[in-house]
Amino acid sequence: MKKKHKVETPQDRLKYEIARELGLMDKIKEVGWGGLTAKETGRIGGIMTVRSRKNTNKSEKDAKDKENS
C-alpha cells in the first residue's frame, strides 16, 4: 500500500525543530516517532506548549500595541 504524503503544518515544523535541538533526530530517523520514550515525547510536547503559548501571548500583545497606537 502506498503511503500518503502528509502536508507539513507549522506544528510539525516546531516538533522537528525541538527534536533536533534535543538531539533526537538520529533516533527518529532510525526507529520513527513511535520509538521515542514517553519521557522524550513528553519533553517535546512540553516545549511545544511553552513556545505556542509564548507566541500566542506575543501576538496578542502586538495586536494590543497596534490598537493603542
Helices and strands as residue ranges (DSSP letters): H 10-21, H 25-31, G 33-35, H 38-68
